[in-house]
Structure formats: structure tokens, C-alpha cells
Amino acid sequence: MFIKNYIKDYLNIESNLPKGVVLNRATEDMKGIIKSSLDRDIFEEIEEKSDFFAKRDFNSGMFLYLPKDVKIDRPIIMRFNIEEGNLTALDQNLIVADIGSEVTVVIDYDSDNGITGAHIGYTTVYARENSIVNIVKIQRINDNSKNKDSNLAIVKGRGTVNWISVELGSENSASNYTTLLESDESEGNLHSIYLGNGTREIDLEYAMIHRGARSISKIDTKGVLLDKAKKVFNGTLDFKRGARHSKGEEEEYVILLDPTVKSDSIPALLCEEDDVEGAHAVSAGQINEDKLFYLMSRGLDERESKKLIVESSFRPIIDRIPIEELRRDVRDEVERRLIHA
């Protein structure tokens, strides 16, 4: 059911999308629209492997279906602004990419200063054989608000789902990304950055679950903590029986700018199959003193030098955002939190 409506237009539905593409804003009859648009076996698999259709409290979101071999060369964009009159964004999103299709979806969560709001989101991606789905999520709501975001991808043979996650805002933020590599040669990648300042609390839970043979996964996370921020990172590579010759790797690198921060990292490697390759690494520490000295010797003060080092760590992932305006907004938000917060 819909709770209090999110009344601001958040999704620009273009009239010149390729033939056969279905793009709808979330409605109370969302399940009926989805069921009528999908093959029965796809609908039943989504219903079986996710709890998407059990989510009933939402006021926004979208359903996107790409037919076979359709490639959209420009991003589908959703923008949410938490503001007076729209204090809560509860978005429920389903993206289905048929065989050989390709799409990029960008979802941006922002807020006005001074308000207290919340974002709660649930996104499911179903990527069929040889499809490519890129999902970019940017969370930069203010420090009076809360964020909770859950994401699930079901990936079939030779399909690829790429997640880009940018976590910069909210008082408390909890994000979950789970990728089910269901079939042979399926691939999942997650590139994420997070920044915790003030008394922010960040909870990150990432999982790559390998079921198909020769499936590939990568988790690449860069973080920065300062002031009295706290973070928990749970990263899991799970090789199920049948995932022979699969490869997975996860890495988290976090820069600790103050001794008062708290950083907990819990990488896990689970395996039911013999012939697989899994690797995980966690690195946490202060900024390299030699780098800091070098930059300060070139005329930068300490804060500016630290900002430059942080930006160089974040830059490879920020550059994956396909919209220059949003890349600039993210860089500005990082700078504000590092220098002016």
C-alpha cells in the first residue's frame, strides 16, 4: 500500500525510449503491471528469490523492463529530495533486463538542510543472459535524517550487474547489497565509497553468492572516517556447491583521520566447492605521513593535504558516475564534510 505520497516528480519518463521498453512509476497496482509485462517464469523466479512483492509500504519507485537485445545509451535517472512536504521517500524498484539488453540507472537521494526525514529503499535487479545492468546509488541526505537501503541482484548466465554505491550522508545509514550469481559465467561487481564524519553511524553489508560455475565477483570499498564516526563493514564471498572455477575478491581500504573513530571490518569467505578462488583484504590506518609531508611542503595546509589524499582514493569510483553534474556534487559534498563540517 502507499503511505503518505511522495508528491515531487522524481522520475523523468522519456517518450522516445526504444520500442518495447516498459518504464512506470510505482503504483498501488505495481504487482499487476509487473506480472502482465513479464514472462511467467521470470515473474515466478523474482517472487521466489526475493521478497519484492511482500514490500507493501512504499510511496515511490519504478518498474523498468528492457526487451531482448535493447540497449539504452543514456542513464535512467531518479532524483529524490527529502524536504518539507516530502519528509519520507520509500522507494521500491524493480529492474528486469532481458537477454542481451543493457541499461544504466542512477538514483540520487538528497535533502534540504534543517529538516528531519528518512529514506527507506528496496531495489531488485533481474539480469538475464548476456545482459548488463549498471546501478548507481548516491546517498547524501543531511545528518538529521536516516537511511536504510536494501538491494538484490539475480544474475543469469554471462549476465553482469555492476553496483556503484556512494554513502556520504544521514545520521544513521544501513546499506545492504546482495548479488546472486545464479548461472555459469555470471558476474557481479560492487564499487563503493563511504565517508563518516561527526557522530554518524554507518552499517554496510555486502554479499556475493556464487552458484554458477565460472562466476566472477568483486567488492571494492574505499572509506574515510573522522571525528567520532562509527562504521561496521560486513563483506561476504559465498561459494555454493556447483560454483566450480569461480573467482571472487573483496577489499576494503579505510582512512582513519582521527583517533576517536571506530571502524569494525568483518570479511568472510564461505566455501562448499573445492575448485574456486577467493581472496579478501582489509586495510585501515592513518594517512601516510610521507605523502602528507610532501603535499604540505608544496604549500598546502594539513586539511587541504588530507582532502587531496582522500579525493585521490575516492576518484576512481566517483569517475564511474556517468553524469558530470552528479560527479561534481559528490566531490563538493566530500570537500564540505572534510573541511567545513
MIMARSE-323390 format. One record per residue: residue in one letter; x, y, z of N, C-alpha, C in turn. Coordinates in steps of 0.02 Angstrom, whole numbers, padded with zeros to 5 digits, always signed. Layout:
<pts>
aXYZXYZXYZ;...
</pts>
This chain:
<pts>
m+00042-00060+00000+00000+00000+00000+00044+00062+00000;f+00016+00116-00025+00051+00180-00022+00038+00211+00047;i+00092+00237+00077+00081+00280+00135+00079+00351+00107;k+00090+00401+00149+00086+00470+00126+00128+00479+00063;n+00098+00505+00011+00130+00508-00054+00193+00550-00054;y+00241+00528-00094+00297+00571-00111+00273+00610-00172;i+00261+00675-00163+00223+00712-00213+00266+00747-00265;k+00331+00747-00255+00375+00780-00304+00392+00732-00360;d+00395+00757-00422+00412+00714-00479+00484+00691-00473;y+00495+00627-00471+00562+00600-00459+00590+00562-00519;l+00549+00547-00568+00570+00506-00625+00547+00538-00689;n+00595+00553-00733+00580+00581-00798+00571+00524-00848;i+00510+00512-00869+00495+00459-00916+00496+00488-00986;e+00548+00470-01024+00555+00497-01091+00507+00462-01139;s+00484+00500-01188+00436+00473-01236+00471+00435-01293;n+00536+00443-01300+00572+00412-01356+00615+00353-01335;l+00594+00318-01283+00629+00257-01264+00620+00204-01318;p+00667+00158-01325+00661+00106-01377+00596+00067-01371;k+00574+00041-01427+00512+00003-01430+00515-00057-01383;g+00461-00067-01346+00456-00124-01301+00479-00112-01230;v+00514-00056-01219+00536-00040-01151+00475-00020-01109;v+00471-00047-01049+00417-00028-01002+00450+00010-00945;l+00428+00072-00934+00453+00112-00878+00394+00146-00845;n+00380+00127-00783+00324+00152-00745+00345+00176-00676;r+00314+00230-00653+00321+00248-00583+00284+00196-00541;a+00306+00189-00479+00274+00142-00434+00202+00162-00422;t+00157+00113-00423+00086+00124-00410+00061+00071-00362;e+00001+00080-00338-00029+00030-00293-00040-00036-00329;d-00049-00033-00395-00058-00095-00434+00007-00116-00468;m+00063-00102-00433+00129-00117-00463+00136-00191-00479;k+00113-00234-00435+00120-00306-00447+00082-00327-00510;g+00023-00300-00521-00016-00317-00580+00019-00294-00644;i+00047-00233-00643+00082-00207-00702+00143-00251-00717;i+00180-00270-00665+00240-00311-00675+00221-00380-00702;k+00171-00410-00672+00151-00477-00693+00129-00479-00766;s+00095-00428-00788+00071-00426-00856+00127-00411-00906;s+00184-00387-00882+00239-00367-00926+00293-00421-00933;l+00295-00469-00887+00350-00517-00885+00326-00587-00904;d+00373-00627-00931+00359-00698-00940+00346-00729-00872;r+00304-00780-00872+00284-00811-00809+00343-00838-00769;d+00392-00869-00804+00448-00899-00768+00492-00846-00734;i+00500-00788-00767+00539-00733-00737+00502-00706-00676;f+00438-00694-00684+00398-00668-00628+00402-00715-00568;e+00395-00780-00581+00395-00829-00526+00463-00833-00492;e+00517-00826-00531+00584-00829-00501+00596-00768-00457;i+00575-00710-00480+00582-00650-00439+00542-00657-00375;e+00481-00684-00382+00438-00694-00324+00468-00744-00275;e+00502-00795-00301+00531-00848-00259+00594-00825-00224;k+00637-00789-00259+00704-00775-00233+00711-00707-00201;s+00660-00666-00202+00662-00602-00168+00596-00592-00131;d+00597-00543-00087+00534-00526-00053+00506-00460-00081;f+00521-00448-00145+00500-00385-00176+00424-00375-00171;f+00386-00427-00187+00314-00420-00189+00283-00421-00119;a+00324-00435-00068+00299-00432+00001+00305-00362+00029;k+00344-00319-00004+00352-00249+00019+00289-00210+00001;r+00255-00186+00052+00191-00152+00040+00190-00079+00060;d+00238-00059+00100+00240+00011+00123+00289+00050+00079;f+00264+00082+00027+00306+00121-00017+00265+00180-00045;n+00299+00232-00065+00264+00290-00093+00297+00315-00158;s+00346+00277-00183+00381+00297-00244+00421+00238-00269;g+00454+00248-00325+00494+00196-00355+00478+00186-00428;m+00504+00132-00456+00492+00120-00528+00496+00047-00545;f+00466+00031-00603+00473-00034-00635+00501-00021-00705;l+00557-00055-00720+00589-00048-00785+00600-00117-00815;y+00575-00125-00876+00586-00188-00913+00618-00171-00980;l+00674-00206-00996+00707-00199-01060+00698-00263-01100;p+00670-00259-01161+00662-00319-01202+00730-00345-01227;k+00728-00402-01259+00787-00435-01285+00827-00389-01331;d+00893-00386-01318+00942-00351-01360+00932-00275-01363;v+00892-00247-01319+00883-00174-01317+00936-00143-01272;k+00971-00094-01298+01022-00059-01259+01004+00015-01256;i+00998+00041-01195+00984+00112-01185+01050+00148-01172;d+01067+00196-01214+01133+00226-01211+01137+00287-01166;r+01083+00305-01132+01085+00360-01084+01054+00336-01019;p+01076+00363-00963+01051+00337-00898+00977+00352-00886;i+00944+00306-00854+00878+00318-00824+00892+00348-00755;i+00862+00406-00740+00880+00443-00679+00819+00452-00634;m+00829+00437-00570+00780+00454-00518+00814+00500-00468;r+00779+00554-00449+00806+00602-00401+00755+00611-00345;f+00777+00599-00284+00734+00610-00226+00764+00665-00183;n+00722+00713-00164+00744+00766-00119+00699+00766-00057;i+00729+00749+00001+00692+00750+00063+00683+00823+00084;e+00620+00844+00091+00605+00914+00103+00538+00919+00139;e+00520+00980+00160+00454+00991+00189+00401+00969+00138;g+00353+00929+00162+00302+00902+00117+00322+00835+00087;n+00386+00819+00088+00411+00755+00064+00465+00730+00112;l+00446+00719+00175+00495+00703+00226+00518+00631+00224;t+00480+00588+00188+00498+00517+00186+00493+00492+00114;a+00549+00465+00089+00549+00431+00024+00555+00357+00036;l+00503+00320+00018+00502+00247+00024+00497+00219-00047;d+00554+00206-00078+00552+00186-00148+00562+00111-00155;q+00524+00083-00202+00526+00012-00217+00538+00005-00292;n+00593-00026-00311+00614-00026-00381+00628-00097-00406;l+00604-00111-00466+00619-00175-00498+00645-00161-00569;i+00703-00188-00584+00734-00179-00649+00746-00248-00679;v+00716-00261-00737+00722-00326-00770+00753-00315-00839;a+00811-00346-00850+00846-00340-00914+00843-00408-00949;d+00810-00409-01007+00803-00471-01044+00869-00487-01080;i+00870-00543-01115+00932-00569-01146+00965-00516-01189;g+01030-00504-01176+01070-00460-01218+01056-00386-01212;s+01017-00366-01163+01000-00295-01155+01051-00260-01110;e+01048-00193-01108+01096-00155-01068+01064-00089-01046;v+01076-00070-00983+01049-00008-00957+01090+00016-00898;t+01089+00082-00887+01118+00113-00828+01064+00152-00792;v+01057+00141-00727+01008+00176-00686+01044+00214-00632;v+01029+00278-00624+01059+00321-00573+01005+00343-00525;i+01015+00333-00460+00966+00353-00409+01003+00397-00358;d+00978+00458-00350+01010+00508-00308+00963+00528-00251;y+00987+00522-00189+00948+00541-00130+00982+00601-00097;d+00944+00656-00094+00970+00719-00068+00919+00746-00018;s+00935+00800+00016+00888+00830+00063+00903+00903+00074;d+00851+00939+00097+00861+01008+00118+00893+01008+00187;n+00928+01062+00203+00957+01069+00269+00902+01085+00320;g+00913+01063+00382+00868+01082+00436+00807+01039+00446;i+00791+00996+00397+00732+00953+00406+00754+00886+00435;t+00705+00849+00463+00718+00781+00487+00675+00734+00446;g+00708+00692+00407+00671+00647+00362+00702+00578+00361;a+00682+00540+00311+00706+00471+00306+00701+00446+00235;h+00747+00402+00218+00742+00364+00156+00745+00290+00174;i+00697+00252+00146+00698+00179+00151+00686+00153+00081;g+00733+00113+00056+00728+00090-00013+00738+00016-00020;y+00708-00012-00074+00716-00083-00089+00720-00089-00165;t+00776-00114-00190+00786-00121-00262+00804-00193-00280;t+00770-00219-00330+00784-00286-00356+00803-00281-00429;v+00857-00315-00448+00879-00317-00518+00878-00390-00541;y+00848-00402-00599+00848-00468-00630+00882-00462-00697;a+00942-00489-00703+00981-00483-00764+00986-00551-00799;r+00956-00555-00858+00956-00618-00895+01023-00627-00934;e+01027-00680-00972+01088-00699-01005+01116-00642-01049;n+01181-00630-01042+01218-00582-01083+01194-00510-01076;s+01156-00495-01024+01135-00426-01012+01185-00391-00966;i+01182-00324-00967+01225-00283-00923+01181-00231-00890;v+01181-00230-00824+01143-00181-00786+01191-00145-00739;n+01193-00078-00745+01234-00036-00702+01188+00005-00658;i+01197+00000-00593+01156+00037-00545+01201+00083-00504;v+01187+00148-00506+01225+00197-00467+01179+00225-00414;k+01198+00219-00351+01159+00247-00296+01201+00297-00257;i+01174+00358-00250+01209+00412-00215+01166+00435-00157;q+01192+00428-00096+01154+00447-00036+01191+00504-00002;r+01160+00563-00002+01192+00623+00027+01141+00665+00066;i+01095+00631+00101+01046+00668+00140+01078+00695+00203;n+01044+00742+00237+01076+00779+00292+01083+00736+00354;d+01121+00763+00403+01138+00724+00462+01083+00721+00514;n+01025+00751+00500+00967+00743+00544+00923+00685+00523;s+00937+00656+00466+00892+00607+00436+00923+00537+00438;k+00882+00488+00421+00904+00418+00424+00897+00385+00355;n+00938+00334+00345+00939+00300+00281+00942+00224+00292;k+00900+00188+00256+00903+00115+00255+00889+00092+00184;d+00936+00054+00156+00931+00037+00085+00950-00036+00075;s+00906-00075+00042+00919-00146+00028+00918-00157-00047;n+00965-00198-00071+00972-00209-00142+00988-00283-00155;l+00955-00310-00207+00964-00380-00225+00970-00385-00301;a+01019-00424-00324+01026-00438-00396+01024-00513-00406;i+00987-00534-00457+00985-00604-00479+01014-00604-00549;v+01071-00639-00558+01109-00633-00620+01113-00702-00654;k+01092-00705-00717+01093-00767-00755+01157-00773-00796;g+01162-00825-00838+01224-00842-00872+01252-00786-00915;r+01314-00769-00902+01351-00717-00936+01320-00648-00929;g+01273-00642-00884+01246-00575-00868+01293-00541-00818;t+01288-00475-00815+01331-00435-00770+01289-00382-00736;v+01297-00376-00670+01269-00321-00632+01325-00284-00597;n+01329-00220-00611+01379-00177-00580+01344-00127-00533;w+01362-00130-00469+01336-00082-00421+01388-00028-00408;i+01367+00035-00405+01408+00090-00382+01371+00122-00323;s+01402+00122-00265+01370+00148-00205+01411+00205-00175;v+01378+00262-00163+01410+00321-00133+01371+00338-00070;e+01404+00329-00012+01372+00341+00053+01406+00401+00087;l+01372+00458+00087+01402+00518+00115+01360+00551+00170;g+01297+00533+00176+01254+00571+00221+01216+00528+00271;s+01169+00561+00306+01122+00534+00355+01153+00525+00424;e+01111+00528+00474+01133+00517+00543+01151+00444+00554;n+01107+00400+00532+01119+00328+00534+01105+00300+00464;s+01152+00262+00438+01143+00235+00371+01158+00160+00371;a+01111+00121+00345+01120+00049+00339+01106+00029+00266;s+01156-00001+00234+01150-00020+00164+01169-00093+00155;n+01128-00128+00117+01138-00199+00104+01137-00211+00029;y+01188-00246+00003+01191-00265-00067+01205-00340-00070;t+01159-00377-00101+01168-00449-00110+01162-00466-00184;t+01211-00501-00210+01210-00520-00281+01211-00596-00285;l+01160-00625-00317+01155-00697-00327+01179-00713-00397;l+01238-00744-00402+01266-00764-00466+01240-00834-00482;e+01183-00835-00515+01143-00896-00520+01169-00946-00571;s+01200-00922-00624+01214-00966-00681+01287-00960-00703;d+01307-01003-00749+01376-01006-00771+01399-00939-00800;e+01459-00918-00780+01492-00858-00806+01454-00793-00790;s+01411-00794-00741+01379-00733-00719+01429-00691-00680;e+01417-00625-00676+01466-00580-00647+01432-00526-00606;g+01461-00512-00548+01437-00457-00506+01495-00416-00479;n+01488-00350-00482+01539-00305-00458+01507-00251-00414;l+01540-00234-00360+01517-00180-00316+01576-00135-00300;h+01570-00072-00321+01620-00021-00306+01586+00031-00262;s+01614+00043-00203+01580+00088-00156+01629+00133-00120;i+01603+00192-00102+01640+00237-00058+01594+00259-00001;y+01624+00272+00056+01585+00299+00112+01628+00350+00150;l+01594+00398+00180+01628+00448+00220+01587+00459+00283;g+01618+00450+00341+01585+00462+00405+01618+00518+00443;n+01579+00569+00459+01605+00624+00499+01556+00638+00555;g+01575+00682+00602+01531+00696+00659+01520+00634+00700;t+01457+00620+00716+01440+00560+00754+01401+00510+00711;r+01411+00512+00647+01375+00468+00602+01390+00395+00616;e+01340+00353+00604+01348+00280+00610+01330+00248+00543;i+01376+00207+00519+01368+00176+00453+01372+00101+00460;d+01324+00067+00430+01322-00007+00431+01318-00031+00358;l+01369-00066+00337+01373-00090+00268+01375-00166+00267;e+01333-00196+00226+01331-00269+00221+01329-00288+00147;y+01383-00318+00123+01389-00336+00052+01399-00411+00046;a+01366-00443-00002+01374-00515-00011+01372-00532-00085;m+01419-00574-00106+01419-00604-00173+01411-00679-00164;i+01356-00706-00189+01340-00777-00179+01346-00813-00247;h+01397-00856-00252+01413-00891-00314+01376-00957-00316;r+01334-00966-00367+01302-01030-00379+01321-01059-00446;g+01334-01017-00495+01352-01040-00561+01427-01053-00568;a+01444-01101-00611+01515-01114-00624+01546-01055-00661;r+01611-01044-00648+01650-00991-00680+01619-00922-00670;s+01583-00913-00616+01556-00846-00600+01610-00804-00569;i+01602-00738-00575+01654-00690-00555+01622-00636-00512;s+01657-00616-00459+01633-00561-00418+01690-00519-00392;k+01673-00456-00377+01723-00410-00348+01687-00360-00304;i+01713-00350-00243+01691-00298-00198+01750-00252-00185;d+01743-00189-00202+01797-00140-00194+01769-00080-00156;t+01792-00071-00094+01764-00019-00050+01819+00026-00024;k+01806+00092-00029+01852+00142-00002+01813+00185+00048;g+01843+00196+00107+01809+00235+00158+01853+00284+00193;v+01821+00333+00224+01856+00382+00266+01813+00395+00328;l+01846+00395+00387+01812+00410+00449+01849+00465+00486;l+01811+00512+00514+01841+00565+00554+01794+00583+00611;d+01817+00627+00655+01779+00648+00714+01763+00587+00758;k+01699+00575+00771+01680+00518+00813+01635+00469+00775;a+01645+00465+00710+01604+00422+00668+01619+00348+00683;k+01567+00306+00670+01573+00234+00680+01550+00198+00617;k+01584+00143+00602+01567+00104+00543+01576+00030+00556;v+01529-00010+00529+01536-00083+00528+01530-00105+00456;f+01579-00144+00434+01579-00170+00365+01578-00246+00369;n+01527-00277+00338+01522-00349+00331+01525-00366+00256;g+01578-00398+00235+01585-00418+00165+01591-00494+00160;t+01550-00525+00118+01548-00598+00113+01554-00621+00041;l+01599-00669+00031+01602-00708-00030+01580-00779-00013;d+01529-00803-00047+01499-00868-00029+01496-00911-00092;f+01539-00963-00093+01542-01009-00150+01499-01071-00135;k+01442-01076-00168+01398-01133-00158+01422-01193-00200;r+01398-01253-00181+01416-01312-00220+01391-01304-00292;g+01435-01318-00338+01420-01309-00409+01453-01248-00439;a+01484-01206-00397+01516-01144-00421+01589-01156-00438;r+01605-01213-00466+01675-01230-00481+01705-01180-00530;h+01770-01170-00522+01809-01124-00564+01787-01051-00557;s+01752-01036-00504+01730-00966-00493+01784-00927-00456;k+01781-00861-00464+01829-00817-00432+01793-00759-00399;g+01815-00744-00339+01787-00686-00303+01841-00651-00264;e+01835-00585-00259+01882-00548-00217+01845-00489-00185;e+01867-00473-00126+01840-00415-00091+01897-00378-00056;e+01891-00312-00055+01942-00271-00024+01909-00208+00004;e+01928-00192+00065+01907-00129+00096+01969-00092+00118;y+01972-00028+00102+02027+00014+00123+01997+00076+00156;v+02010+00087+00220+01981+00143+00256+02036+00186+00286;i+02028+00251+00278+02074+00300+00306+02044+00327+00370;l+02081+00323+00425+02058+00347+00490+02092+00414+00504;l+02053+00468+00502+02082+00534+00510+02086+00558+00582;d+02050+00524+00628+02052+00543+00698+02055+00480+00741;p+02088+00484+00799+02091+00425+00844+02025+00409+00878;t+01976+00453+00872+01912+00444+00906+01861+00406+00864;v+01879+00387+00802+01832+00350+00761+01832+00276+00781;k+01781+00240+00758+01778+00168+00770+01763+00133+00705;s+01806+00087+00686+01799+00051+00622+01803-00024+00634;d+01748-00059+00620+01746-00132+00625+01736-00161+00555;s+01780-00206+00536+01776-00239+00471+01774-00314+00482;i+01724-00347+00450+01714-00418+00460+01708-00452+00391;p+01765-00465+00359+01762-00501+00295+01752-00575+00307;a+01714-00607+00263+01700-00679+00271+01707-00713+00203;l+01735-00774+00205+01743-00815+00146+01713-00884+00161;l+01658-00901+00127+01623-00964+00138+01629-01006+00075;c+01637-01072+00084+01650-01113+00026+01623-01184+00034;e+01583-01207-00015+01560-01275-00018+01588-01312-00079;e+01630-01277-00118+01657-01305-00180+01733-01303-00177;d+01765-01355-00205+01838-01361-00200+01875-01313-00246;d+01858-01313-00309+01898-01280-00360+01874-01208-00372;v+01888-01164-00324+01870-01094-00329+01928-01051-00304;e+01925-00987-00320+01975-00939-00296+01939-00883-00260;g+01956-00873-00197+01926-00819-00158+01980-00781-00120;a+01975-00716-00120+02026-00675-00085+01991-00616-00052;h+02014-00600+00009+01988-00541+00041+02044-00505+00079;a+02038-00439+00083+02089-00399+00116+02056-00338+00147;v+02079-00319+00206+02055-00259+00240+02115-00219+00262;s+02114-00155+00249+02168-00111+00270+02138-00049+00303;a+02160-00034+00363+02137+00026+00399+02196+00060+00431;g+02200+00125+00422+02256+00160+00452+02253+00234+00438;q+02300+00269+00467+02304+00341+00457+02336+00357+00389;i+02331+00419+00369+02361+00441+00307+02437+00433+00311;n+02466+00411+00256+02538+00403+00253+02573+00470+00267;e+02616+00469+00316+02649+00532+00337+02694+00560+00283;d+02725+00517+00244+02769+00541+00190+02728+00579+00137;k+02669+00551+00119+02626+00586+00071+02603+00653+00098;l+02583+00652+00163+02559+00714+00194+02615+00767+00195;f+02675+00747+00214+02732+00794+00217+02747+00822+00148;y+02744+00778+00097+02759+00800+00029+02710+00854+00007;l+02646+00843+00019+02595+00892-00003+02601+00957+00036;m+02614+00952+00101+02620+01013+00141+02683+01052+00123;s+02735+01016+00101+02795+01051+00079+02785+01088+00014;r+02729+01073-00021+02713+01108-00083+02665+01166-00071;g+02652+01183-00007+02614+01242+00008+02543+01231+00031;l+02520+01168+00034+02452+01154+00058+02452+01147+00134;d+02398+01169+00166+02393+01159+00238+02372+01086+00251;e+02369+01067+00314+02357+00997+00331+02289+00973+00307;r+02236+01014+00318+02169+00993+00297+02164+00986+00221;e+02193+01033+00185+02192+01029+00112+02230+00968+00088;s+02286+00953+00121+02326+00895+00101+02287+00831+00113;k+02254+00825+00170+02214+00766+00184+02157+00759+00135;k+02126+00816+00119+02071+00815+00070+02094+00788+00003;l+02153+00809-00019+02179+00787-00083+02193+00712-00083;i+02219+00686-00027+02233+00615-00023+02168+00574-00023;v+02118+00599+00013+02053+00565+00013+02022+00566-00056;e+02023+00623-00089+01994+00628-00156+02029+00581-00205;s+02094+00573-00198+02130+00528-00243+02110+00455-00232;s+02092+00438-00169+02067+00371-00154+01997+00360-00182;f+01955+00412-00177+01886+00406-00199+01878+00413-00275;r+01925+00448-00306+01916+00469-00376+01900+00413-00424;p+01934+00355-00422+01918+00303-00471+01845+00280-00468;i+01814+00282-00409+01745+00261-00403+01698+00318-00421;i+01713+00379-00400+01672+00437-00420+01670+00443-00496;d+01725+00429-00529+01728+00435-00602+01682+00385-00637;r+01658+00335-00602+01612+00287-00631+01540+00314-00634;i+01526+00370-00600+01460+00401-00604+01454+00432-00673;p+01402+00415-00712+01400+00434-00783+01375+00504-00797;i+01363+00545-00744+01336+00612-00754+01382+00662-00720;e+01408+00709-00759+01458+00755-00733+01430+00797-00676;e+01368+00819-00681+01337+00859-00627+01339+00822-00561;l+01323+00757-00562+01324+00719-00500+01394+00705-00476;r+01441+00695-00522+01511+00687-00501+01534+00750-00464;r+01515+00808-00491+01534+00870-00459+01500+00878-00390;d+01437+00859-00386+01401+00863-00322+01434+00818-00270;v+01454+00759-00290+01486+00712-00243+01553+00740-00221;r+01592+00766-00267+01657+00795-00248+01647+00854-00200;d+01597+00896-00213+01583+00953-00169+01562+00930-00099;e+01522+00877-00097+01498+00852-00032+01556+00822+00008;v+01601+00786-00025+01660+00760+00008+01702+00817+00036;e+01713+00869-00004+01753+00926+00019+01720+00961+00078;r+01654+00970+00075+01619+01004+00130+01626+00966+00194;r+01620+00901+00191+01623+00860+00253+01694+00855+00280;l+01743+00858+00237+01812+00853+00260+01839+00919+00288;i+01817+00974+00258+01848+01039+00276+01802+01084+00316;h+01738+01086+00297+01694+01136+00326+01646+01108+00378;a+01643+01042+00386+01596+01014+00433+01615+01032+00505;
</pts>
